[in-house]
Structures are given as C-alpha cells and as structure tokens.
Amino acid sequence: MAKIRIKQVRSKIGCPERQKKTLVALGIKRNHQVVEHEATPQILGMVTKVKHLVEVEEVK
C-alpha cells in the first residue's frame, strides 16, 4: 500500500472542534508538523475533511 506524507500548513485556530480532533487523530499536534501514514480509505477520508489545513504528498 502507498504511503502519504501529511503536513499541516494552516492554523487550526477558529476551526470547528471536529476538524481539530481529526488533526489530532492523524497525529498532527502543531503547525508545520509532518507525519506519514499508509494511504488507507480511513486516512484519506480524514485528510479530505481537513484538506484546507494540510498539504499531502505521496512518498515513494
């Protein structure tokens, strides 16, 4: 399965609590933090919910 690298590029201040919890579930705790995950449907769904806050790239 492919891996993706997720980086938070915008602040979560002012976002709904649900989006903040989604970032925490992805393992992102602060701005400009980078995490890697397998590209499962669950992870991709979470990324879609916060796509305006993060940057995603595929890891080879």
PyMOL Python script that loads the backbone (N, CA, C, O; Angstrom):
from pymol import cmd

cmd.read_pdbstr("""\
ATOM      1  N   MET A   1       0.840  -1.180   0.000  1.00  0.00           N
ATOM      2  CA  MET A   1       0.000   0.000   0.000  1.00  0.00           C
ATOM      3  C   MET A   1       0.887   1.246   0.000  1.00  0.00           C
ATOM      4  O   MET A   1       1.963   1.253   0.598  1.00  0.00           O
ATOM      5  N   ALA A   2       0.432   2.282  -0.666  1.00  0.00           N
ATOM      6  CA  ALA A   2       1.192   3.525  -0.779  1.00  0.00           C
ATOM      7  C   ALA A   2       1.218   4.279   0.550  1.00  0.00           C
ATOM      8  O   ALA A   2       0.311   4.153   1.373  1.00  0.00           O
ATOM      9  N   LYS A   3       2.268   5.056   0.737  1.00  0.00           N
ATOM     10  CA  LYS A   3       2.375   5.913   1.921  1.00  0.00           C
ATOM     11  C   LYS A   3       2.169   7.357   1.483  1.00  0.00           C
ATOM     12  O   LYS A   3       2.507   7.736   0.362  1.00  0.00           O
ATOM     13  N   ILE A   4       1.613   8.148   2.382  1.00  0.00           N
ATOM     14  CA  ILE A   4       1.455   9.571   2.126  1.00  0.00           C
ATOM     15  C   ILE A   4       2.090  10.351   3.265  1.00  0.00           C
ATOM     16  O   ILE A   4       2.130   9.888   4.404  1.00  0.00           O
ATOM     17  N   ARG A   5       2.582  11.531   2.947  1.00  0.00           N
ATOM     18  CA  ARG A   5       3.174  12.441   3.924  1.00  0.00           C
ATOM     19  C   ARG A   5       2.207  13.613   4.071  1.00  0.00           C
ATOM     20  O   ARG A   5       1.845  14.251   3.082  1.00  0.00           O
ATOM     21  N   ILE A   6       1.795  13.891   5.295  1.00  0.00           N
ATOM     22  CA  ILE A   6       0.822  14.950   5.577  1.00  0.00           C
ATOM     23  C   ILE A   6       1.508  16.024   6.404  1.00  0.00           C
ATOM     24  O   ILE A   6       2.135  15.723   7.421  1.00  0.00           O
ATOM     25  N   LYS A   7       1.393  17.285   5.971  1.00  0.00           N
ATOM     26  CA  LYS A   7       1.996  18.410   6.676  1.00  0.00           C
ATOM     27  C   LYS A   7       0.930  19.463   6.925  1.00  0.00           C
ATOM     28  O   LYS A   7       0.215  19.855   6.003  1.00  0.00           O
ATOM     29  N   GLN A   8       0.818  19.923   8.162  1.00  0.00           N
ATOM     30  CA  GLN A   8      -0.123  20.989   8.473  1.00  0.00           C
ATOM     31  C   GLN A   8       0.484  22.308   8.018  1.00  0.00           C
ATOM     32  O   GLN A   8       1.602  22.645   8.407  1.00  0.00           O
ATOM     33  N   VAL A   9      -0.250  23.060   7.192  1.00  0.00           N
ATOM     34  CA  VAL A   9       0.267  24.320   6.668  1.00  0.00           C
ATOM     35  C   VAL A   9      -0.547  25.530   7.113  1.00  0.00           C
ATOM     36  O   VAL A   9      -0.099  26.665   6.949  1.00  0.00           O
ATOM     37  N   ARG A  10      -1.730  25.308   7.672  1.00  0.00           N
ATOM     38  CA  ARG A  10      -2.546  26.410   8.185  1.00  0.00           C
ATOM     39  C   ARG A  10      -2.940  26.113   9.621  1.00  0.00           C
ATOM     40  O   ARG A  10      -3.034  24.956  10.028  1.00  0.00           O
ATOM     41  N   SER A  11      -3.168  27.169  10.376  1.00  0.00           N
ATOM     42  CA  SER A  11      -3.516  27.041  11.785  1.00  0.00           C
ATOM     43  C   SER A  11      -4.922  26.479  11.957  1.00  0.00           C
ATOM     44  O   SER A  11      -5.810  26.709  11.137  1.00  0.00           O
ATOM     45  N   LYS A  12      -5.096  25.735  13.049  1.00  0.00           N
ATOM     46  CA  LYS A  12      -6.421  25.201  13.350  1.00  0.00           C
ATOM     47  C   LYS A  12      -7.236  26.140  14.242  1.00  0.00           C
ATOM     48  O   LYS A  12      -8.355  25.806  14.631  1.00  0.00           O
ATOM     49  N   ILE A  13      -6.687  27.301  14.565  1.00  0.00           N
ATOM     50  CA  ILE A  13      -7.413  28.281  15.370  1.00  0.00           C
ATOM     51  C   ILE A  13      -8.638  28.744  14.572  1.00  0.00           C
ATOM     52  O   ILE A  13      -8.524  29.122  13.405  1.00  0.00           O
ATOM     53  N   GLY A  14      -9.781  28.710  15.202  1.00  0.00           N
ATOM     54  CA  GLY A  14     -11.008  29.146  14.547  1.00  0.00           C
ATOM     55  C   GLY A  14     -11.727  28.036  13.791  1.00  0.00           C
ATOM     56  O   GLY A  14     -12.818  28.255  13.266  1.00  0.00           O
ATOM     57  N   CYS A  15     -11.136  26.857  13.730  1.00  0.00           N
ATOM     58  CA  CYS A  15     -11.769  25.725  13.049  1.00  0.00           C
ATOM     59  C   CYS A  15     -12.735  25.033  14.006  1.00  0.00           C
ATOM     60  O   CYS A  15     -12.590  25.134  15.225  1.00  0.00           O
ATOM     61  N   PRO A  16     -13.716  24.334  13.452  1.00  0.00           N
ATOM     62  CA  PRO A  16     -14.622  23.569  14.316  1.00  0.00           C
ATOM     63  C   PRO A  16     -13.862  22.499  15.111  1.00  0.00           C
ATOM     64  O   PRO A  16     -12.823  22.006  14.672  1.00  0.00           O
ATOM     65  N   GLU A  17     -14.387  22.156  16.266  1.00  0.00           N
ATOM     66  CA  GLU A  17     -13.753  21.177  17.150  1.00  0.00           C
ATOM     67  C   GLU A  17     -13.554  19.834  16.450  1.00  0.00           C
ATOM     68  O   GLU A  17     -12.569  19.142  16.707  1.00  0.00           O
ATOM     69  N   ARG A  18     -14.463  19.470  15.586  1.00  0.00           N
ATOM     70  CA  ARG A  18     -14.362  18.195  14.865  1.00  0.00           C
ATOM     71  C   ARG A  18     -13.106  18.148  13.986  1.00  0.00           C
ATOM     72  O   ARG A  18     -12.443  17.114  13.901  1.00  0.00           O
ATOM     73  N   GLN A  19     -12.784  19.266  13.336  1.00  0.00           N
ATOM     74  CA  GLN A  19     -11.592  19.306  12.497  1.00  0.00           C
ATOM     75  C   GLN A  19     -10.323  19.275  13.351  1.00  0.00           C
ATOM     76  O   GLN A  19      -9.326  18.672  12.954  1.00  0.00           O
ATOM     77  N   LYS A  20     -10.353  19.911  14.501  1.00  0.00           N
ATOM     78  CA  LYS A  20      -9.205  19.871  15.408  1.00  0.00           C
ATOM     79  C   LYS A  20      -8.946  18.440  15.873  1.00  0.00           C
ATOM     80  O   LYS A  20      -7.799  17.999  15.940  1.00  0.00           O
ATOM     81  N   LYS A  21     -10.010  17.724  16.192  1.00  0.00           N
ATOM     82  CA  LYS A  21      -9.870  16.339  16.637  1.00  0.00           C
ATOM     83  C   LYS A  21      -9.396  15.438  15.503  1.00  0.00           C
ATOM     84  O   LYS A  21      -8.685  14.462  15.743  1.00  0.00           O
ATOM     85  N   THR A  22      -9.779  15.756  14.284  1.00  0.00           N
ATOM     86  CA  THR A  22      -9.307  14.987  13.133  1.00  0.00           C
ATOM     87  C   THR A  22      -7.801  15.141  12.967  1.00  0.00           C
ATOM     88  O   THR A  22      -7.110  14.165  12.675  1.00  0.00           O
ATOM     89  N   LEU A  23      -7.283  16.355  13.149  1.00  0.00           N
ATOM     90  CA  LEU A  23      -5.841  16.573  13.069  1.00  0.00           C
ATOM     91  C   LEU A  23      -5.110  15.781  14.153  1.00  0.00           C
ATOM     92  O   LEU A  23      -4.066  15.184  13.890  1.00  0.00           O
ATOM     93  N   VAL A  24      -5.651  15.775  15.358  1.00  0.00           N
ATOM     94  CA  VAL A  24      -5.040  15.018  16.452  1.00  0.00           C
ATOM     95  C   VAL A  24      -5.074  13.521  16.133  1.00  0.00           C
ATOM     96  O   VAL A  24      -4.112  12.807  16.418  1.00  0.00           O
ATOM     97  N   ALA A  25      -6.170  13.042  15.547  1.00  0.00           N
ATOM     98  CA  ALA A  25      -6.278  11.635  15.175  1.00  0.00           C
ATOM     99  C   ALA A  25      -5.259  11.263  14.103  1.00  0.00           C
ATOM    100  O   ALA A  25      -4.808  10.119  14.045  1.00  0.00           O
ATOM    101  N   LEU A  26      -4.898  12.211  13.266  1.00  0.00           N
ATOM    102  CA  LEU A  26      -3.870  11.977  12.254  1.00  0.00           C
ATOM    103  C   LEU A  26      -2.466  12.039  12.853  1.00  0.00           C
ATOM    104  O   LEU A  26      -1.497  11.652  12.200  1.00  0.00           O
ATOM    105  N   GLY A  27      -2.351  12.519  14.079  1.00  0.00           N
ATOM    106  CA  GLY A  27      -1.053  12.598  14.744  1.00  0.00           C
ATOM    107  C   GLY A  27      -0.392  13.953  14.611  1.00  0.00           C
ATOM    108  O   GLY A  27       0.796  14.098  14.902  1.00  0.00           O
ATOM    109  N   ILE A  28      -1.151  14.949  14.175  1.00  0.00           N
ATOM    110  CA  ILE A  28      -0.609  16.300  13.990  1.00  0.00           C
ATOM    111  C   ILE A  28      -0.999  17.146  15.194  1.00  0.00           C
ATOM    112  O   ILE A  28      -2.182  17.312  15.492  1.00  0.00           O
ATOM    113  N   LYS A  29       0.016  17.683  15.890  1.00  0.00           N
ATOM    114  CA  LYS A  29      -0.251  18.458  17.100  1.00  0.00           C
ATOM    115  C   LYS A  29       0.087  19.927  16.951  1.00  0.00           C
ATOM    116  O   LYS A  29      -0.393  20.753  17.727  1.00  0.00           O
ATOM    117  N   ARG A  30       0.914  20.270  15.957  1.00  0.00           N
ATOM    118  CA  ARG A  30       1.304  21.674  15.808  1.00  0.00           C
ATOM    119  C   ARG A  30       1.504  22.000  14.328  1.00  0.00           C
ATOM    120  O   ARG A  30       1.594  21.113  13.480  1.00  0.00           O
ATOM    121  N   ASN A  31       1.569  23.288  14.053  1.00  0.00           N
ATOM    122  CA  ASN A  31       1.727  23.768  12.683  1.00  0.00           C
ATOM    123  C   ASN A  31       3.083  23.332  12.118  1.00  0.00           C
ATOM    124  O   ASN A  31       4.074  23.289  12.848  1.00  0.00           O
ATOM    125  N   HIS A  32       3.127  23.013  10.840  1.00  0.00           N
ATOM    126  CA  HIS A  32       4.321  22.588  10.101  1.00  0.00           C
ATOM    127  C   HIS A  32       4.858  21.230  10.544  1.00  0.00           C
ATOM    128  O   HIS A  32       5.992  20.881  10.217  1.00  0.00           O
ATOM    129  N   GLN A  33       4.070  20.470  11.274  1.00  0.00           N
ATOM    130  CA  GLN A  33       4.469  19.122  11.652  1.00  0.00           C
ATOM    131  C   GLN A  33       4.154  18.176  10.497  1.00  0.00           C
ATOM    132  O   GLN A  33       3.134  18.329   9.825  1.00  0.00           O
ATOM    133  N   VAL A  34       5.025  17.207  10.270  1.00  0.00           N
ATOM    134  CA  VAL A  34       4.861  16.253   9.181  1.00  0.00           C
ATOM    135  C   VAL A  34       4.707  14.852   9.762  1.00  0.00           C
ATOM    136  O   VAL A  34       5.469  14.453  10.643  1.00  0.00           O
ATOM    137  N   VAL A  35       3.716  14.106   9.266  1.00  0.00           N
ATOM    138  CA  VAL A  35       3.517  12.716   9.661  1.00  0.00           C
ATOM    139  C   VAL A  35       3.361  11.875   8.402  1.00  0.00           C
ATOM    140  O   VAL A  35       2.976  12.379   7.347  1.00  0.00           O
ATOM    141  N   GLU A  36       3.667  10.587   8.527  1.00  0.00           N
ATOM    142  CA  GLU A  36       3.492   9.658   7.416  1.00  0.00           C
ATOM    143  C   GLU A  36       2.501   8.585   7.818  1.00  0.00           C
ATOM    144  O   GLU A  36       2.532   8.081   8.942  1.00  0.00           O
ATOM    145  N   HIS A  37       1.613   8.236   6.880  1.00  0.00           N
ATOM    146  CA  HIS A  37       0.608   7.203   7.100  1.00  0.00           C
ATOM    147  C   HIS A  37       0.463   6.372   5.843  1.00  0.00           C
ATOM    148  O   HIS A  37       0.815   6.808   4.746  1.00  0.00           O
ATOM    149  N   GLU A  38      -0.063   5.162   6.017  1.00  0.00           N
ATOM    150  CA  GLU A  38      -0.472   4.359   4.869  1.00  0.00           C
ATOM    151  C   GLU A  38      -1.708   5.012   4.258  1.00  0.00           C
ATOM    152  O   GLU A  38      -2.522   5.594   4.976  1.00  0.00           O
ATOM    153  N   ALA A  39      -1.850   4.921   2.957  1.00  0.00           N
ATOM    154  CA  ALA A  39      -2.970   5.562   2.263  1.00  0.00           C
ATOM    155  C   ALA A  39      -4.197   4.657   2.295  1.00  0.00           C
ATOM    156  O   ALA A  39      -4.634   4.160   1.257  1.00  0.00           O
ATOM    157  N   THR A  40      -4.751   4.443   3.483  1.00  0.00           N
ATOM    158  CA  THR A  40      -5.969   3.638   3.625  1.00  0.00           C
ATOM    159  C   THR A  40      -7.192   4.523   3.395  1.00  0.00           C
ATOM    160  O   THR A  40      -7.089   5.747   3.480  1.00  0.00           O
ATOM    161  N   PRO A  41      -8.331   3.933   3.108  1.00  0.00           N
ATOM    162  CA  PRO A  41      -9.545   4.751   2.926  1.00  0.00           C
ATOM    163  C   PRO A  41      -9.887   5.596   4.152  1.00  0.00           C
ATOM    164  O   PRO A  41     -10.403   6.704   4.012  1.00  0.00           O
ATOM    165  N   GLN A  42      -9.604   5.083   5.352  1.00  0.00           N
ATOM    166  CA  GLN A  42      -9.904   5.837   6.570  1.00  0.00           C
ATOM    167  C   GLN A  42      -9.024   7.077   6.677  1.00  0.00           C
ATOM    168  O   GLN A  42      -9.514   8.161   6.994  1.00  0.00           O
ATOM    169  N   ILE A  43      -7.747   6.925   6.418  1.00  0.00           N
ATOM    170  CA  ILE A  43      -6.817   8.056   6.488  1.00  0.00           C
ATOM    171  C   ILE A  43      -7.151   9.068   5.397  1.00  0.00           C
ATOM    172  O   ILE A  43      -7.171  10.271   5.657  1.00  0.00           O
ATOM    173  N   LEU A  44      -7.409   8.601   4.192  1.00  0.00           N
ATOM    174  CA  LEU A  44      -7.741   9.517   3.089  1.00  0.00           C
ATOM    175  C   LEU A  44      -9.033  10.282   3.372  1.00  0.00           C
ATOM    176  O   LEU A  44      -9.162  11.442   2.982  1.00  0.00           O
ATOM    177  N   GLY A  45      -9.985   9.646   4.043  1.00  0.00           N
ATOM    178  CA  GLY A  45     -11.220  10.326   4.422  1.00  0.00           C
ATOM    179  C   GLY A  45     -10.961  11.426   5.436  1.00  0.00           C
ATOM    180  O   GLY A  45     -11.551  12.503   5.350  1.00  0.00           O
ATOM    181  N   MET A  46     -10.081  11.163   6.399  1.00  0.00           N
ATOM    182  CA  MET A  46      -9.733  12.188   7.393  1.00  0.00           C
ATOM    183  C   MET A  46      -9.004  13.351   6.734  1.00  0.00           C
ATOM    184  O   MET A  46      -9.245  14.510   7.071  1.00  0.00           O
ATOM    185  N   VAL A  47      -8.112  13.042   5.793  1.00  0.00           N
ATOM    186  CA  VAL A  47      -7.379  14.093   5.089  1.00  0.00           C
ATOM    187  C   VAL A  47      -8.345  14.962   4.290  1.00  0.00           C
ATOM    188  O   VAL A  47      -8.169  16.178   4.217  1.00  0.00           O
ATOM    189  N   THR A  48      -9.353  14.353   3.696  1.00  0.00           N
ATOM    190  CA  THR A  48     -10.344  15.109   2.926  1.00  0.00           C
ATOM    191  C   THR A  48     -11.080  16.114   3.806  1.00  0.00           C
ATOM    192  O   THR A  48     -11.388  17.217   3.356  1.00  0.00           O
ATOM    193  N   LYS A  49     -11.363  15.749   5.048  1.00  0.00           N
ATOM    194  CA  LYS A  49     -12.088  16.637   5.966  1.00  0.00           C
ATOM    195  C   LYS A  49     -11.276  17.864   6.361  1.00  0.00           C
ATOM    196  O   LYS A  49     -11.850  18.898   6.702  1.00  0.00           O
ATOM    197  N   VAL A  50      -9.948  17.765   6.322  1.00  0.00           N
ATOM    198  CA  VAL A  50      -9.100  18.897   6.720  1.00  0.00           C
ATOM    199  C   VAL A  50      -8.175  19.327   5.579  1.00  0.00           C
ATOM    200  O   VAL A  50      -7.088  19.851   5.821  1.00  0.00           O
ATOM    201  N   LYS A  51      -8.607  19.106   4.347  1.00  0.00           N
ATOM    202  CA  LYS A  51      -7.744  19.379   3.189  1.00  0.00           C
ATOM    203  C   LYS A  51      -7.340  20.841   3.067  1.00  0.00           C
ATOM    204  O   LYS A  51      -6.322  21.144   2.445  1.00  0.00           O
ATOM    205  N   HIS A  52      -8.112  21.754   3.646  1.00  0.00           N
ATOM    206  CA  HIS A  52      -7.779  23.173   3.597  1.00  0.00           C
ATOM    207  C   HIS A  52      -6.700  23.550   4.618  1.00  0.00           C
ATOM    208  O   HIS A  52      -6.182  24.667   4.586  1.00  0.00           O
ATOM    209  N   LEU A  53      -6.359  22.622   5.524  1.00  0.00           N
ATOM    210  CA  LEU A  53      -5.361  22.881   6.560  1.00  0.00           C
ATOM    211  C   LEU A  53      -4.043  22.149   6.309  1.00  0.00           C
ATOM    212  O   LEU A  53      -3.024  22.484   6.913  1.00  0.00           O
ATOM    213  N   VAL A  54      -4.056  21.157   5.426  1.00  0.00           N
ATOM    214  CA  VAL A  54      -2.882  20.305   5.256  1.00  0.00           C
ATOM    215  C   VAL A  54      -2.412  20.263   3.807  1.00  0.00           C
ATOM    216  O   VAL A  54      -3.118  20.654   2.878  1.00  0.00           O
ATOM    217  N   GLU A  55      -1.184  19.769   3.660  1.00  0.00           N
ATOM    218  CA  GLU A  55      -0.585  19.536   2.348  1.00  0.00           C
ATOM    219  C   GLU A  55      -0.245  18.054   2.309  1.00  0.00           C
ATOM    220  O   GLU A  55       0.316  17.524   3.268  1.00  0.00           O
ATOM    221  N   VAL A  56      -0.576  17.375   1.211  1.00  0.00           N
ATOM    222  CA  VAL A  56      -0.369  15.940   1.120  1.00  0.00           C
ATOM    223  C   VAL A  56       0.514  15.618  -0.076  1.00  0.00           C
ATOM    224  O   VAL A  56       0.334  16.164  -1.164  1.00  0.00           O
ATOM    225  N   GLU A  57       1.474  14.718   0.145  1.00  0.00           N
ATOM    226  CA  GLU A  57       2.294  14.260  -0.968  1.00  0.00           C
ATOM    227  C   GLU A  57       2.518  12.756  -0.808  1.00  0.00           C
ATOM    228  O   GLU A  57       2.539  12.229   0.304  1.00  0.00           O
ATOM    229  N   GLU A  58       2.683  12.090  -1.931  1.00  0.00           N
ATOM    230  CA  GLU A  58       2.908  10.652  -1.915  1.00  0.00           C
ATOM    231  C   GLU A  58       4.388  10.368  -1.708  1.00  0.00           C
ATOM    232  O   GLU A  58       5.247  11.018  -2.304  1.00  0.00           O
ATOM    233  N   VAL A  59       4.675   9.390  -0.858  1.00  0.00           N
ATOM    234  CA  VAL A  59       6.053   9.004  -0.579  1.00  0.00           C
ATOM    235  C   VAL A  59       6.373   7.786  -1.446  1.00  0.00           C
ATOM    236  O   VAL A  59       5.566   6.862  -1.550  1.00  0.00           O
ATOM    237  N   LYS A  60       7.532   7.792  -2.054  1.00  0.00           N
ATOM    238  CA  LYS A  60       7.898   6.674  -2.935  1.00  0.00           C
ATOM    239  C   LYS A  60       8.813   5.711  -2.249  1.00  0.00           C
ATOM    240  O   LYS A  60       9.219   4.713  -2.845  1.00  0.00           O
TER     241      LYS A  60
END
""", "prot")
cmd.dss("prot")
cmd.show_as("cartoon", "prot")
cmd.util.cbc("prot")
cmd.orient("prot")
